[in-house]
Amino acid sequence: MKPIEFPEMNCTFAKNQPQYLPLPALREQDGHVTSCWRAALAERLYFLFTGKMWLTQMTFGSPLQPLRPAILKPVIKKQ
């Protein structure tokens, strides 16, 4: 999967950090950060048949942050 740009995005995390993929995102005042990801065809087929997705979160020893994966686009409030 690859993070992709979307119309509502207002920042890009890790833009100048070559060891990471740049992460286009919408950073909201309430602390929510939303990003959009596109799966390759093979990934889509694999998910269709297995229904499984794996998620690795890099915490660097800090507490785990809440995550909410979704298939449908969340409601984005106008700022």
N, C-alpha and C positions, 0 to 999 in steps of 0.2 A: 504494500500500500504506500501511497505517496501523498503528502500534504499538498493541497492545491489552493490557489487564490480564489476568492469569491467576492462578490460586489460589496458586501458589508464590512470586509476586513479593514482594520485601521492600524495594524502593526505587523511586524515580522520578527519573531523570536529567533535567536541564533543566526541572524543575518550575516554576521562577520565571524562566525565560528565554523571553520571548515570541517571540524570533527563531527558536526551535527548537520542534519537536514534543516534548512531554513523552514520555519513554521509560520505561514501566514495565518493570522488570527484576528478575531474581534475581541478586544479587551474592553470590558464594560466597567463602569464605576462601582458596581456592586461586587466586583471581584471575579465574576464569571469570565472565562476565556473560552471562546468557541473556535474550533478549527474544522476544516473540511478535508476529507481524505478520499482519494479515488483508488479503487482496487483494479488491478490488472485483470484481464479476462480469465486467466488461469485461477486467480484468487477467487473471483466470483463463482466460477464453477465448483471449486473446492468447497466454498462456503455453502453453496446450494445443496451439495450432496452430504456434507458433514454437519452443517449448522454450527460449526465451531469457529471461534475467533480467539486468538491469544493476544494478551496485552502485557507488555513489559513497561514498567514505570521506573525511571531512573530517579532515585530519591537521594543518592549520595549520602546516605546515613540519616537523612532527615525523616520526620514522620511522613507516613503515606498520606497523600492528598485524595480527597474524594474524586471519583471519576464517574462519568455517565455516558457511556457509548450509546449512540442512537443511529437509526437508519433514516428516520425522518428529520428534516431540517427543523431545528428548534425555533420557537417564536423569538424574533429579534426585535427588541424595543427600539423605537426611534429615539435618538439622543438629542 
